[in-house]
Amino acid sequence: MECRSKLQNKRAHINQQIIKQMRMRAGAENLLKATSNNKVREQVVLELSYVNSDLQLLMEQLEGLNSSVDVYQNVQEMSSIPLIPLGLKETKDVDFSVALKDLILEHYSEDGSNFQAEIDDLMDLRQACRTPSRNPSGVDLLASYFSQLSFLEPRFFSPTRQIAIFFTWYDSFTGVPVCQQNISLEKASMLFNMAALYSQIGTRADRQTQAGLEDAIAAFQKSAGVLHYLKETFTHTPSYDMSPAMLSMLIRLMLAQAQECMFEQITLPGIRNEFFSLLKIAQEAAKVGETYSEVHQSMIQTPIKNNVPFFWTTISELKTNHYNSLAHYFVSTALLDHQLAPSDDEDKQEKALSQLYDTMPEGRSPLDILKDKEERRRIGKAHLQRSIMGHEEAIRIHSRCRHLQKLDILSEILQAGLKRSLTKFEQNDKEDEFTDYMLAPDIISKTEKKAEMEIPAATKVKVKDLFQQLGPLSVFSAKQRWSAPRTIRLRLQDRDLGFTLKGDAPVQIQSLDPLCPAAAEGLKEGDYLVAVGDTECKWLGVSDVMKLLKGADEEGVNIRVVSMLDSSSQPMPTKSATYGGLPKTYSMICLAHDEDDKNPKSRKVAKKPSFLSWGLKNKQKSGSTLSLPNADYNGPWNRPCPTYPSSCNESALY
């Protein structure tokens, strides 16, 4: 926990430097466009080269910080090939207090101060989500806030107007800030962090036990499911780490890691040195290599290759070669160590070998190969050659990445694989053999259990609406417009109300007698009845409201009603920053917003109880890492310096 705290402080410091360099670059680019003086232009171009170099170094530092804890420490503990976790998106504090209280007063005609406790709970819940613990409790915490956002959006956020709440999130790969008023950015970022947390849980699982591997497989499949849900639900997110292309690559990565854990699960008890077992393991290894090959191909496509860490592309390429080499080694062992005996089932072995290749080597039939000892040895040595070349390529790739070079255990695994193949080759090599070796054919990948996306139930967890006191969302939402509540004195004449009630909570006035006293005082057909006397009845049905009305004495009772106004008459404000095509969606709005944060006197911050008291009250203390500091500027890593659009057109984002 202390290590994570130090790491987050370092990330925050580096991100502050990145923001500073981005400001300098933006100013220099503007000056370059504005000036026509050649001497000034030369100086600006020189300054830009320095700034871009500084940005490159800072982003490399971010990449190293991200890799140092989540991957390397776990690999050293588990003695396994490393898995790649997603980094959580970082965010800034959001003050809901002033904006929500103003909206409650303006839109719902309620005293916003009466909802201060609910607003504090919401802000504390969001604060806890910034540092969730890497276990199921942390996932539940994020899911709870995501579900609250599903209540918050229709309650307070209307597509026809904006409120003064700014959500700031940092790109997980580049650290570029995005600041918007649209709650869709908040919801999408929370889903991304949920997927990232699942990936971290999978990375931290104990892969030396069957139970740990089951946990890792489930976590990676759930991570892929959440990313798929994010991709299908939020299609215009302005942050590049949540673009369709990037999400598709991340889904492939999570499924590849799940498939790798399935392979480890099969091989954990040991591999039987038996013909059919070896062919089965070979095809399983080929399946893992195939999935990582697809991941690597998606990583090297433009513009993804400019934004993912070099460590990611390197290790995906390394695993492609490593697992394909294992597949060739197992096939060679099956051919070299197991000759066809009279007691063996020829048909079964022939079928197994025929399903191993698309086309048989040199057009030979499977049965001919099985019966010919020299042919089996020749094809087996060809597979060993491909295994040796693949291991050598994996070792070369390993030496290219300085982060991978820190992993002694990974180097030992690769060297052991190469040594095993070389030893096998020497055992079957004849000194007087000078014939050219054939090229072993590719092995058909096959698996008994394929990794599949799993959308976890956590994305739809049930929570209590913090603002349910405002009434049912089906009626009392941001898209509806309401009149101010009107108080009407209701007097019963011969136990007759002068109207009837209809609907579920809240009930509506129906069949109003225009000559009754209530109509004379201003009651209208279709009004919603929200209170009878001192009793709020927004959540009461017809039978409960009738009991309250009939319990009134001869002097009558006061009722409060509201009327729904025509929403089409509401003036349209400015467009949404998320989907309206407005300029300055990226860092410039965020940087301007940062300046406001530096002046605490310019903002009204409501006093609220401590976070610890909220955690005890809601029994969610286990879901948050409380000792971590808050970082204003944080976002994971990137090697090249990306370019950013000058406007928020969707076509320019991807």
Buried (B, 14 or more C-beta within 10 A) or exposed (E): EEEBBEBBBBBBBBBBBBBBBBBBBBEBBEBBEEEEEEEEEEBBEEBBEEBBEBBBEBBBBBBBBBBBBBBBEBBBEBEBBBBBBBBBBBBBEBBBBBBBBEBBBEBBBBEBEEBBEBBBBBBBBBBBBBBBBBBBBBBBBBBBBBBBBBBBBBBBBBEEBBBEBBBBBBBBBBBBBBBBBBBBBBBBBBBBBBBBBBBBBBBBBBBEEEEBBBBBBBBBBBBBBBBBBBBEEBEBBBBBBBBBBBBBBBBBBBBBBBBBBBBBBBEBEEBEEEBBBBBBBBBBBBBBBBBBBBBBBBBEEEBBBBBBBBBBBBBBBBBBBBBBBBBBBBBBBBBBBBEBEEEEEBEEBBEBBEEBBEEBBEEEEBBEBBBBEEBBBBBBBBBBBBBBBBBBBBBEBBEEBEBBEBBEBBBEBBEEBBEBBBEBBEEBEEEEEEEEEBEBBBBBBBBEBEBEBBBBEBBEBEBEBBBBBBBBBEBBBBEBBBBEBBEBEBBBEEEEBBBBBEBEBBBBBEEBBEEBBBBEBEBBEEBBBBBBBEEBBBEBBBEBBBEBBEEBEEEBBEBBBBBBEEEEEEEEEEEBBBBEBBEBBBBBBBBEBBEEBEEEEEEEEBEBEEBEEBBEEBEBBBBBBEEBEBBBBBBBBBBBBBEBBBEBEBEEBE
